[in-house]
């Protein structure tokens, strides 16, 4: 295709959720409240783990990093969504769009790497209890967490670079609230089956390898738990693992629908609802599933906030 003389797109229009002004106001209020609650809940867990030395153990270091990740994750989508609802133009610059694409996917990949690490931690704690303190010490745990973050941010720069080199000559309207590879590839002036296939393969490898690792870990854990003679011990193990599996089910169920094939033909409305669910709703409810039910975390939060009140009154 001859691209000479064709104007280049310098910005994209994110349609988000087209609706009346009244409905838009309600959505803005709901999004803002959920955003504040998400930041407060996850931030409370991060503060509790950081300030209470009794929680300086691998499982709580992982939970704190997971909560920090959820804060970062929601910040890649919700502030821009709120701005989009309040804006008349709904425009996002070409550069800002691909930066959002990069950070959004980097956070998502970080989650797909942290969840298997948490499953491995539970496997060691339940199946290898005598060796657990030696194998999974704080130093190793922090190194593995750092490796997850760094690896995640190194996965998508090359695919994103190649997508930015595609000609975008119009239209520039994305039927989504986030810069996603499927809608972006659909806007390219020329077909890019190689890039589409590489994105699909990369997504599939990351999703399925980590998912089957988690599945394998919990299969072994389940067998070990069923052999525990104490009913109280079985309940404790099931409650810990059950919360993790609930989070895994919510997250992986959503991303498998979306990203095994980036241009799989999912209706625009379905794409937006599923993306909204795993990027904004799950960060809101994960603290309730994962940490705030935990007795140690509750006690740590009480001590932290009681200490803050004492310091303020003195």
SULPE-V897001 format. One record per backbone hydrogen bond with DSSP energy under -1.0 kcal/mol. NH is the residue of the N-H (numbers start at 1). CO is the residue of the C=O. Records with the same first field share a line. If there is no record, write none. Layout:
NH: CO, CO
This chain:
6: 3
9: 168
12: 92
13: 172
14: 90
15: 174
16: 176
24: 20
25: 21
26: 22
27: 23
28: 24
29: 25
30: 26
31: 27
32: 28
33: 29
34: 30
35: 31
36: 32
37: 33
38: 34
39: 35
40: 36
41: 37
42: 38
43: 39
44: 40
45: 41
46: 42
47: 43
48: 44
49: 45
50: 46
51: 47
52: 48
55: 52
56: 53
57: 55
61: 57
62: 58
63: 59
64: 60
65: 61
66: 62
67: 63
68: 64
69: 65
70: 66
71: 67
72: 68
73: 69
74: 70
75: 71
76: 73
78: 74
81: 77
82: 78
83: 79
84: 80
85: 81
86: 82
87: 83
92: 12
94: 10
97: 93
98: 94
99: 95
100: 96
101: 97
102: 98
103: 99
104: 100
105: 101
106: 102
107: 103
108: 104
109: 105
110: 106
111: 107
112: 108
113: 109
114: 110
115: 111
117: 113
118: 114
119: 115
120: 116
121: 117
122: 118
123: 119
124: 120
125: 121
126: 122
127: 123
128: 124
132: 128
135: 131
136: 132
137: 135
141: 137
142: 138
143: 139
144: 140
145: 141
146: 142
147: 143
148: 144
149: 145
150: 146
151: 147
152: 148
153: 149
154: 151
160: 156
161: 157
162: 158
163: 159
164: 160
165: 161
166: 163
174: 13
176: 174
180: 178
184: 180
185: 181
186: 182
189: 167
196: 192
197: 193
198: 194
199: 195
200: 196
201: 197
202: 198
203: 199
204: 200
205: 201
206: 202
207: 203
208: 204
209: 205
210: 206
211: 207
212: 208
213: 209
214: 210
215: 211
216: 212
217: 213
218: 214
219: 215
220: 216
221: 217
222: 218
223: 219
224: 220
225: 221
226: 222
228: 225
234: 230
235: 231
236: 232
237: 233
238: 234
239: 235
240: 236
241: 237
242: 238
243: 239
244: 240
245: 241
246: 242
247: 243
248: 244
249: 245
250: 246
251: 247
252: 248
253: 249
254: 250
255: 251
256: 252
258: 254
259: 255
264: 261
271: 267
272: 268
273: 269
274: 270
275: 271
276: 272
277: 273
278: 274
279: 275
280: 276
281: 276
282: 277
285: 281
286: 282
289: 285
290: 286
291: 287
292: 287
294: 291
298: 294
299: 295
300: 296
301: 297
302: 298
303: 299
304: 300
305: 301
306: 302
307: 303
308: 304
309: 305
310: 306
311: 307
312: 308
313: 309
314: 310
